[in-house]
Amino acid sequence: MTRTSILPAVDSDDSATAAATRVAVSTVIFALRRAPGADAARVMLPLVRRTRDPHEGHWALPGGWLDAIEGLEAAASRTLGETTGLAPSYLEQLYAFGAVDRSPTRVVSIVYWALIRPDEVPDERVENVQWFDAATLPRLAFDHNEIVDYALWRLRNKVGYSRIAHGLLADEFTLAELREVYESILDRRLDPANFRRQVENSGTLIPTDRFRTGSHRPARLYRYNQDVELADRGPLGVRQ
């Protein structure tokens, strides 16, 4: 197997600096969760408590080092599974963070973001992992607060022109459940009638013959139009 360097070619004078630079992969995972007694669901994410310096005891994004023969998306999936036990159906590269002073040693982080559906969150508690409201995070390790802020900005922008919100829902859902996702992401109420009209005309939903029953009148269940991508990944498609 041929191994390809993850670092660009450098002059001999720069070799010491290049050798000191390491590449890590981290992931911001968003899910919609409702706290006990809460009126509305919130956008939340799991964080991992660091068990060693630097920033021992602080919460941080799940991640790990990039192996030399490993692709970026494979590394993101692997480190996410190792630290949180999660395996999201939607995973996309977000940005590269490489400020010189972001870590005691030079570390470039390739950050992904993921969306988790309700049935993808395991019931059992994972050691050193805790879920937090994305809008009220504590002070995180390194520059991870900045990374989460950027991921939230991307999510709020993308929800306006793609069907990215569907990545937070089960395979079948009501329009009220879909509207709740949009309201949680945008942090504002939406007019139910206008929302229904817009999504029904979008071509992204397919009505089923099933209904959700409960204390209110039965609500029709919809599913995704699988011919429409969650988001436009550009000319490279799913490759990162």
C-alpha positions, 0 to 999 in steps of 0.5 A: 500500500502506498502511503501519502503524506498528509503534509505539503512538501517543505524546504529543509529549513522548515522540516523541524516545524513541519515535523512538530505539526500534528493533524487531529480530527474532531466532530460537532454532533447536533441532536434535538433533545427535550429536557424533562418538563421542557416545552420545546426541544433544544439543539444539543451536543455531546462533549467529552471530559478531558482526563489529561493535560492540557485542559484536564477536567474541561469539556471538549469536542470528541476527536482524536489523531489522524492515522497516516493511512486513514482518510479524513471522514474515516477518522472522523467516524472512528474517533466519534465512535471510540469517544461517544459510541455514536454513528451518525447517518449524516457527516460532513466536513466543516472547516480546518482550524489551525491557529498557531496558539490554539494548543501548546503544540502545533495542532491542525484540527479538521472538524466535521459536523454530524446530525443525529436522529432520535433512534441513533442516540444510545440509551446507555450512558458513556463514561466521560460523555455528557450532553449540553445545550448548544446555546449555553455551553461552559468554557470548553478546552482549546478553541472548541467554543469558537468551533461550536459557534461556527457549526451553529452558524453553518447549521442555521444558514444551511437550514434555509436552503437545504433539507438538512433539518431532516437529518435530525428526524426519524424516518417518518414524522409529522409536519409539527415535528419538522417545524419543531426542528426548524424552530429549535435551529432558528430559535424562533417560532414559525407560523404553522400555516405558512410553514405547512404551505412552504414545505408541501410545495418544496418537493422534499416530502412524501406523504404516507398513508399513516397517521400519528395518533394521541391526545390530539387529532391524528396527524399525517406522517411524512417521509423524506424524498430520498432523491433529494440530498440533505445538502449540496456537497459540491462537485466532490460529492461525499468524498473529503 
